[in-house]
């Protein structure tokens, strides 16, 4: 099976409750959304998969595509899976290709905590196909105020019902333009599934939005804490380190 992977590298997780944990990242090309703040926008599928040979040094080798799933697993294993917290399947949106994930994931055994799926949280049927194979779900909750897209409340609610079968946290990218009522509505939707799901508010760091002041970040957190038990404000860390 061809595997549309565009990057493989070893680095620290820079977002959410696992900030600082070492992971092997396998990035798949393509997404069903086009968020205003996206940091991985590609106009067309790259001809090669780039592999960072020495973590943090940005010395890449290029692998000619298409690649087979066993080739991808072999490359990931060169980083010594036993020294890594988990493998992060990221994108793009990995759940666009559930059949590929079902073929690839069983070949990625050997990390300390298993498989970490990063997803935009809009494809519940695809998640249901692979939920038994993953160990952690890092789910984005897309807010219209910063994405520039319509709300996905219905899709997120259906997605959460599947995701909570495994260890799950939710990330919301927020900015100064994010209204308190929007955070309140989103937090209430999460609470209807479980008030114990950790919610990470991540200040937006890309063009097209107005950033986030400390005052507004704390106001957004307060509003979410009125409905949820665990709400944290965590900026991206890997960017400050200069890591992929």
DADAQUI-V245026 format. One record per pair of residues at least 12 apart in sequence whose C-alpha atoms are under 10 Angstrom apart, sorted by sequence separation. I is the first residue (numbers start at 1). J is the second residue. If there is no record, write none. Layout:
# DADAQUI-V245026
((I	J) (I	J))
This chain:
# DADAQUI-V245026
((10	22) (11	23) (12	24) (13	25) (29	41) (30	42) (49	61) (50	62) (51	63) (89	101) (141	153) (187	199) (221	233) (10	23) (11	24) (12	25) (27	40) (29	42) (30	43) (48	61) (49	62) (50	63) (117	130) (220	233) (9	23) (10	24) (11	25) (30	44) (48	62) (49	63) (50	64) (117	131) (141	155) (142	156) (172	186) (203	217) (218	232) (9	24) (10	25) (29	44) (30	45) (47	62) (48	63) (49	64) (141	156) (202	217) (217	232) (218	233) (8	24) (9	25) (10	26) (29	45) (47	63) (48	64) (49	65) (89	105) (117	133) (121	137) (140	156) (141	157) (201	217) (217	233) (8	25) (9	26) (28	45) (29	46) (47	64) (48	65) (49	66) (116	133) (117	134) (121	138) (122	139) (139	156) (201	218) (7	25) (8	26) (9	27) (46	64) (47	65) (48	66) (49	67) (87	105) (115	133) (116	134) (117	135) (118	136) (119	137) (120	138) (121	139) (122	140) (183	201) (7	26) (8	27) (46	65) (47	66) (48	67) (114	133) (115	134) (116	135) (117	136) (118	137) (119	138) (120	139) (121	140) (122	141) (201	220) (214	233) (6	26) (7	27) (8	28) (29	49) (114	134) (115	135) (116	136) (117	137) (118	138) (119	139) (120	140) (121	141) (122	142) (139	159) (170	190) (201	221) (5	26) (6	27) (7	28) (28	49) (87	108) (114	135) (115	136) (116	137) (117	138) (118	139) (119	140) (120	141) (121	142) (139	160) (200	221) (5	27) (6	28) (7	29) (27	49) (53	75) (86	108) (87	109) (95	117) (113	135) (114	136) (115	137) (116	138) (117	139) (118	140) (119	141) (120	142) (199	221) (4	27) (5	28) (6	29) (27	50) (49	72) (86	109) (87	110) (94	117) (95	118) (96	119) (113	136) (137	160) (201	224) (4	28) (5	29) (6	30) (51	75) (55	79) (86	110) (87	111) (93	117) (94	118) (95	119) (139	163) (3	28) (4	29) (5	30) (26	51) (51	76) (53	78) (54	79) (85	110) (86	111) (87	112) (93	118) (94	119) (95	120) (105	130) (138	163) (199	224) (3	29) (4	30) (53	79) (84	110) (85	111) (86	112) (87	113) (88	114) (89	115) (90	116) (91	117) (92	118) (93	119) (94	120) (95	121) (137	163) (146	172) (147	173) (174	200) (175	201) (199	225) (81	108) (82	109) (83	110) (84	111) (85	112) (86	113) (87	114) (88	115) (89	116) (90	117) (91	118) (92	119) (93	120) (95	122) (96	123) (98	125) (99	126) (102	129) (106	133) (136	163) (137	164) (146	173) (147	174) (169	196) (170	197) (171	198) (172	199) (173	200) (174	201) (175	202) (176	203) (81	109) (82	110) (83	111) (84	112) (85	113) (86	114) (87	115) (88	116) (89	117) (90	118) (91	119) (92	120) (93	121) (95	123) (98	126) (101	129) (102	130) (105	133) (106	134) (136	164) (137	165) (145	173) (146	174) (168	196) (169	197) (170	198) (171	199) (172	200) (173	201) (174	202) (175	203) (176	204) (81	110) (82	111) (83	112) (84	113) (85	114) (86	115) (87	116) (88	117) (89	118) (90	119) (91	120) (93	122) (95	124) (97	126) (98	127) (101	130) (102	131) (105	134) (134	163) (136	165) (137	166) (138	167) (139	168) (140	169) (141	170) (142	171) (143	172) (145	174) (146	175) (157	186) (160	189) (161	190) (164	193) (168	197) (169	198) (170	199) (171	200) (172	201) (173	202) (174	203) (175	204) (199	228) (77	107) (80	110) (81	111) (82	112) (84	114) (85	115) (86	116) (87	117) (88	118) (89	119) (90	120) (93	123) (95	125) (96	126) (98	128) (99	129) (102	132) (122	152) (125	155) (135	165) (136	166) (137	167) (138	168) (139	169) (140	170) (141	171) (142	172) (143	173) (144	174) (145	175) (146	176) (156	186) (160	190) (164	194) (167	197) (168	198) (169	199) (170	200) (171	201) (172	202) (173	203) (174	204) (175	205) (195	225) (198	228) (199	229) (200	230) (201	231) (202	232) (203	233) (205	235) (69	100) (73	104) (76	107) (77	108) (80	111) (81	112) (82	113) (85	116) (86	117) (95	126) (96	127) (98	129) (99	130) (102	133) (121	152) (122	153) (124	155) (128	159) (131	162) (135	166) (136	167) (137	168) (138	169) (139	170) (140	171) (141	172) (142	173) (143	174) (145	176) (146	177) (161	192) (167	198) (168	199) (169	200) (170	201) (171	202) (172	203) (173	204) (174	205) (196	227) (197	228) (198	229) (199	230) (200	231) (201	232) (202	233) (203	234) (204	235) (205	236) (68	100) (69	101) (72	104) (73	105) (76	108) (77	109) (94	126) (95	127) (98	130) (101	133) (102	134) (122	154) (123	155) (124	156) (127	159) (131	163) (134	166) (135	167) (136	168) (137	169) (138	170) (139	171) (140	172) (141	173) (142	174) (143	175) (145	177) (146	178) (153	185) (157	189) (160	192) (161	193) (172	204) (173	205) (177	209) (178	210) (195	227) (196	228) (197	229) (198	230) (199	231) (200	232) (201	233) (202	234) (203	235) (204	236) (70	103) (71	104) (73	106) (74	107) (77	110) (81	114) (94	127) (95	128) (101	134) (122	155) (123	156) (124	157) (125	158) (126	159) (127	160) (128	161) (129	162) (131	164) (132	165) (133	166) (134	167) (135	168) (136	169) (137	170) (138	171) (139	172) (140	173) (144	177) (145	178) (153	186) (156	189) (157	190) (160	193) (161	194) (164	197) (176	209) (177	210) (191	224) (195	228) (196	229) (197	230) (198	231) (199	232) (200	233) (201	234) (202	235) (203	236) (69	103) (70	104) (73	107) (74	108) (77	111) (95	129) (121	155) (122	156) (124	158) (125	159) (128	162) (131	165) (132	166) (144	178) (145	179) (156	190) (160	194) (175	209) (176	210) (177	211) (178	212) (190	224) (194	228) (195	229) (196	230) (197	231) (198	232) (199	233) (200	234) (201	235) (202	236) (205	239) (69	104) (72	107) (73	108) (95	130) (121	156) (122	157) (123	158) (124	159) (127	162) (128	163) (131	166) (143	178) (151	186) (154	189) (157	192) (158	193) (174	209) (175	210) (176	211) (177	212) (192	227) (194	229) (195	230) (196	231) (200	235) (68	104) (69	105) (72	108) (73	109) (120	156) (121	157) (122	158) (123	159) (124	160) (127	163) (143	179) (153	189) (157	193) (174	210) (175	211) (176	212) (180	216) (183	219) (184	220) (187	223) (188	224) (191	227) (70	107) (121	158) (122	159) (124	161) (125	162) (128	165) (145	182) (153	190) (160	197) (174	211) (175	212) (176	213) (179	216) (183	220) (184	221) (187	224) (190	227) (191	228) (69	107) (70	108) (121	159) (122	160) (124	162) (144	182) (174	212) (175	213) (176	214) (178	216) (182	220) (183	221) (184	222) (185	223) (186	224) (187	225) (188	226) (189	227) (190	228) (191	229) (6	45) (7	46) (69	108) (120	159) (121	160) (124	163) (143	182) (176	215) (177	216) (178	217) (180	219) (181	220) (183	222) (184	223) (185	224) (187	226) (188	227) (5	45) (6	46) (143	183) (176	216) (179	219) (180	220) (183	223) (184	224) (187	227) (188	228) (4	45) (5	46) (6	47) (7	48) (8	49) (9	50) (10	51) (11	52) (175	216) (176	217) (179	220) (180	221) (182	223) (183	224) (184	225) (186	227) (187	228) (4	46) (6	48) (7	49) (8	50) (9	51) (10	52) (121	163) (174	216) (175	217) (178	220) (180	222) (181	223) (182	224) (184	226) (185	227) (4	47) (5	48) (6	49) (7	50) (8	51) (9	52) (10	53) (12	55) (143	186) (174	217) (180	223) (181	224) (184	227) (4	48) (5	49) (6	50) (7	51) (8	52) (9	53) (10	54) (11	55) (12	56) (142	186) (176	220) (180	224) (184	228) (187	231) (4	49) (5	50) (6	51) (7	52) (8	53) (9	54) (10	55) (11	56) (89	134) (141	186) (175	220) (3	49) (9	55) (10	56) (26	72) (141	187) (174	220) (9	56) (26	73) (87	134) (88	136) (89	137) (90	138) (9	58) (26	75) (86	135) (88	137) (89	138) (121	170) (141	190) (26	76) (41	91) (42	92) (86	136) (88	138) (120	170) (9	60) (25	76) (40	91) (41	92) (116	167) (117	168) (119	170) (120	171) (8	60) (24	76) (40	92) (116	168) (119	171) (7	60) (24	77) (39	92) (38	92) (7	62) (24	79) (6	62) (7	63) (23	79) (24	80) (6	63) (24	81) (23	81) (34	92) (141	199) (146	204) (6	65) (22	81) (24	83) (33	92) (140	199) (141	200) (174	233) (5	65) (23	83) (24	84) (31	91) (32	92) (33	93) (139	199) (140	200) (141	201) (148	208) (171	231) (4	65) (5	66) (6	67) (22	83) (23	84) (24	85) (25	86) (26	87) (27	88) (28	89) (29	90) (30	91) (31	92) (32	93) (147	208) (148	209) (169	230) (170	231) (171	232) (172	233) (3	65) (4	66) (5	67) (22	84) (23	85) (24	86) (25	87) (26	88) (27	89) (28	90) (29	91) (30	92) (31	93) (146	208) (147	209) (171	233) (173	235) (2	65) (3	66) (4	67) (5	68) (21	84) (22	85) (23	86) (24	87) (25	88) (26	89) (27	90) (28	91) (29	92) (30	93) (31	94) (32	95) (146	209) (171	234) (2	66) (3	67) (4	68) (5	69) (8	72) (21	85) (22	86) (23	87) (24	88) (25	89) (26	90) (27	91) (28	92) (29	93) (30	94) (31	95) (32	96) (145	209) (146	210) (1	66) (2	67) (3	68) (4	69) (7	72) (8	73) (20	85) (21	86) (22	87) (23	88) (24	89) (25	90) (26	91) (27	92) (28	93) (29	94) (30	95) (31	96) (146	211) (1	67) (2	68) (3	69) (9	75) (10	76) (22	88) (23	89) (25	91) (27	93) (28	94) (30	96) (1	68) (2	69) (3	70) (5	72) (8	75) (9	76) (18	85) (27	94) (28	95) (29	96) (30	97) (1	69) (2	70) (3	71) (4	72) (8	76) (10	78) (26	94) (28	96) (1	70) (2	71) (3	72) (10	79) (28	97) (2	72) (9	79) (10	80) (8	79) (10	81) (12	84) (13	85) (11	84) (12	85) (13	86) (10	84) (13	88) (10	87) (10	88) (8	88) (8	89) (7	90) (5	89) (7	91) (5	90) (6	91) (5	91) (6	92) (5	92) (24	111) (33	120) (23	111) (31	119) (32	120) (5	94) (23	112) (31	120) (33	122) (4	94) (23	113) (32	122) (24	115) (25	116) (27	118) (32	123) (23	115) (24	116) (4	97) (23	116) (3	97) (4	100) (3	100) (1	99) (2	100) (3	101) (1	100) (3	103) (3	104) (1	103) (1	104) (35	142) (35	143) (36	144) (33	142) (35	144) (36	145) (37	146) (38	147) (36	146) (37	147) (35	146) (36	147) (37	148) (35	147) (36	148) (34	147) (35	148) (36	149) (33	147) (34	148) (35	149) (34	149) (33	149) (18	138) (17	138) (16	138) (15	138) (37	173) (17	169) (16	169) (17	170) (16	170) (17	171) (16	171) (15	171) (16	172) (38	204) (39	205) (37	204) (38	205) (39	206) (37	205) (38	206) (39	207) (37	206) (38	207) (36	206) (37	207) (38	208) (36	207) (37	208) (36	208) (37	209) (35	208) (36	209) (17	198) (16	198) (17	199) (16	199) (17	200) (16	200) (58	242) (15	200) (16	201) (56	241) (57	242) (58	243) (15	201) (16	202) (56	242) (57	243) (58	244) (15	202) (56	243) (57	244) (55	243) (56	244) (55	244) (52	244) (17	232) (19	234) (16	232) (19	235) (16	233) (17	234) (19	236) (20	237) (16	234) (19	237) (20	238) (15	234) (16	235) (19	238) (25	244) (14	234) (15	235) (16	236) (14	235) (15	236) (16	237) (14	236) (15	237) (13	236) (14	237) (15	238) (13	237) (14	238) (15	239) (12	237) (13	238) (14	239) (12	238) (14	240) (11	238) (14	241) (12	241) (14	243) (13	243) (14	244) (12	243) (13	244) (11	243) (12	244) (10	243) (11	244) (10	244) (9	244))
